[in-house]
Amino acid sequence: MVGTRKRSRSFGLLAVAIAAGFMFATSARVFANSDSAGPNDIADLVNEYSVQLDALESEVTELREMRDAALERENPEIPVVSPALTEAVDGVAVVGPGVRVRLWDAPVLSDSDVDPNEMVVHQQDIEAVINALWAGGAEALTIQGQRITSNTAIRCVGNVLLVHGRQYSPPYVIEAVGDPGALVGALEGSAAIQVYRQWVDKVGLGWELSRMGSIEMPAYEGTRQITHAAINEGAREE
């Protein structure tokens, strides 16, 4: 029996959105209070804002802990990495051994009774590969040559992939630097990948996994600012 390729709601992303909302609201309270009557002496003003900043830092720390806990509940097999550490890593070019995964759509068959929706690579298929590679200890990842960061949003519209504001068509190429054996083992052990491989056999979806002796990955040089967050509603139901 062929498994169902289903979509999952990103509750971790919802937690990030809630945390961001709290941060914005707290900042708004601080700036609103700055317009009210307060100390006229510069030293007193600096001390007052220092106290407010300490309170904000404590609140931000609590919100980050809430976010990390939500992400860990959603993907317990994937360790949560601090944003500062992630930025330090993806801001540097990387060279090393690893693996390359290629995904592409199944050929269109006029006499096929398979739902056409099951014959294309979807967002959750790409995310399944990326999640498995992170879980397998990947040091760095790229998709279509674009370095994946903590802020990378991967969206599919039809069979068009959107990454960092650019559009790509299949085949989709995902590369990971790390221990090739561990990365291959993580891919083979992923339940979502196993379901995808069943559809590879059933309808001819594309799958190619290669061990690479050396992969060169560029440093991420784009913006890191998060402008919005939303729940991913888009995919197949079980």
C-alpha positions, 0 to 999 in steps of 0.5 A: 500500500502506498503511503499518503503524502500529507501536509503538516501545519507548522505550529513552530512557525505560529509560536514564532509569530506569537513571540514576535507579536509580544516583542513588537507590543512590548517595544510599542509600550516602551516608546509610548512611555517615552512620550510621557512625563519622565526625568529631565536629567540625562543620567536619570534618563539613561538609567531609566532606559537601562532598567527598561532594556533589562526587562525587555531582554528578560522578556525576549529570553523567555519568548525565545525559550517558548519558541524553542520549546514549540519547535522541539515539540513539533520536530523532536528529532531536530535539535534547536540551534540558537539564532546567533550560532546559526547566523555565525555558521551560515555567514561563512562559505563551506567546503566539504564532503556531503550528499546531493539530492535531486527531485523532479516531477513525474512524467505526464501520462494521458492514460493515467488514473493517478491524481495529477497532484500526486505527480509533482514535487511539493513543498513538504517533499522538499522540507522532508529532505531538508529536515532529514539532512539537518537531523543527520548532522548537516553542517550546511545546506543549499537548495538550487545553490541558495544557502539555507538559513534560519530565516529561509522560507521555501514556498511552492506555487504549482511546480515553481519553487520560491527561495529568497525571492527567486523562482526555480523550476524542477529538478530541485537540487538540495546539497548538504555538507556533512558526513555522507554516511550519516546523511544518507542514513538520515534520509533512508530513515525518514518516514516522509522520505520513505512515503515519497520513495513509494510514489517514485516507484508508483508514478515516476517521481524523480529521486536521485541521491549522490554522495559527493567528495567535495561540495562548495557552498557560498556564504549567505549574504541576504537580509536576515530580517523577518517581515512576517510569519504565517501557518503553512496551510498548503498541501495534501490531506491524509 
